[in-house]
Amino acid sequence: KMDGDQKTKNKKTIIPDITFVANSANIQKYVPAFLEQGVTTESAVNVLEKGKAKWDVFCQKLGLKPGHAARLRRALLTVMEAVKKEKERIEAAKAPIGYGI
């Protein structure tokens, strides 16, 4: 029997908070700037997906040094890969099982 939390986890992929991502990238000193600017993990991923020019402007706006921007980018790429794998796992679980008769 599944409780409500388990049902929610199966339906929706959980994306970590920007604070968690910053801590995992060891750039937690920028968390106040992220929160002040309203940056979320989703918004940072969206900017990253738009290309290098948009990413560079985004990082400059937040005051990130180049090395710290690279750490954040790598952490976000890890998050994106994990989310992609989780979505694939969920879709695979939904697919009907073929018996190959």
C-alpha positions as CSV (number, residue, x, y, z in Angstrom):
1,K,0.0,0.0,0.0
2,M,1.3,3.5,-0.9
3,D,0.8,6.5,1.1
4,G,0.1,10.0,-0.4
5,D,3.8,10.9,-0.6
6,Q,4.8,7.8,-2.5
7,K,2.0,8.4,-5.1
8,T,3.1,11.9,-5.6
9,K,6.7,10.8,-6.1
10,N,5.7,8.3,-8.8
11,K,3.7,10.9,-10.7
12,K,6.1,13.9,-10.5
13,T,9.9,14.0,-10.7
14,I,11.3,15.8,-7.7
15,I,13.8,18.5,-8.6
16,P,16.1,19.6,-5.8
17,D,16.0,23.1,-4.4
18,I,18.6,25.7,-5.6
19,T,20.0,25.7,-2.1
20,F,20.7,22.0,-2.3
21,V,22.3,22.4,-5.7
22,A,24.5,25.3,-4.6
23,N,25.6,23.3,-1.5
24,S,26.4,20.2,-3.7
25,A,28.5,22.5,-5.9
26,N,30.2,24.0,-2.8
27,I,29.1,27.5,-3.7
28,Q,26.7,28.1,-0.8
29,K,27.9,31.6,-0.4
30,Y,25.8,32.6,-3.4
31,V,22.5,31.2,-2.0
32,P,21.4,34.6,-0.6
33,A,21.9,36.1,-4.1
34,F,20.0,33.3,-5.7
35,L,17.1,33.7,-3.2
36,E,17.2,37.5,-3.6
37,Q,17.0,37.2,-7.4
38,G,14.3,34.5,-7.2
39,V,16.4,31.9,-8.9
40,T,15.1,28.4,-8.7
41,T,16.7,25.2,-10.0
42,E,14.1,25.1,-12.8
43,S,14.9,28.7,-13.9
44,A,18.6,28.1,-13.8
45,V,18.2,24.9,-15.9
46,N,16.0,26.9,-18.4
47,V,18.8,29.5,-18.8
48,L,21.4,26.8,-19.1
49,E,19.4,25.1,-21.9
50,K,19.2,28.5,-23.8
51,G,22.9,28.5,-24.6
52,K,26.2,29.9,-23.4
53,A,25.5,33.6,-24.1
54,K,22.3,33.6,-21.9
55,W,24.1,31.5,-19.2
56,D,27.0,34.0,-19.1
57,V,24.6,37.0,-18.7
58,F,22.7,35.1,-16.0
59,C,25.9,34.3,-14.1
60,Q,27.2,37.9,-14.3
61,K,23.8,39.2,-13.0
62,L,24.2,37.0,-10.0
63,G,27.9,38.0,-9.5
64,L,29.2,34.5,-10.0
65,K,32.9,34.1,-10.6
66,P,33.8,32.0,-13.7
67,G,34.9,29.0,-11.7
68,H,31.8,29.1,-9.5
69,A,29.6,29.5,-12.6
70,A,31.3,26.3,-13.9
71,R,30.6,24.5,-10.7
72,L,26.9,25.5,-10.8
73,R,26.6,24.5,-14.4
74,R,28.1,21.0,-13.7
75,A,25.7,20.6,-10.7
76,L,22.8,21.6,-12.9
77,L,23.8,19.2,-15.6
78,T,23.9,16.4,-13.0
79,V,20.4,17.4,-11.9
80,M,19.1,17.5,-15.5
81,E,20.6,14.0,-16.2
82,A,19.0,12.6,-13.0
83,V,15.6,14.1,-13.9
84,K,15.8,12.7,-17.4
85,K,16.6,9.2,-16.1
86,E,13.8,9.4,-13.6
87,K,11.3,10.5,-16.4
88,E,12.5,7.6,-18.6
89,R,12.1,5.2,-15.7
90,I,8.6,6.4,-15.0
91,E,7.7,6.1,-18.7
92,A,9.2,2.6,-18.9
93,A,7.1,1.6,-15.9
94,K,3.9,2.9,-17.7
95,A,4.7,1.0,-20.9
96,P,2.7,-2.3,-21.3
97,I,4.8,-5.4,-21.0
98,G,5.1,-7.3,-24.3
99,Y,5.2,-11.1,-24.1
100,G,6.8,-11.6,-27.5
101,I,4.5,-14.4,-28.6
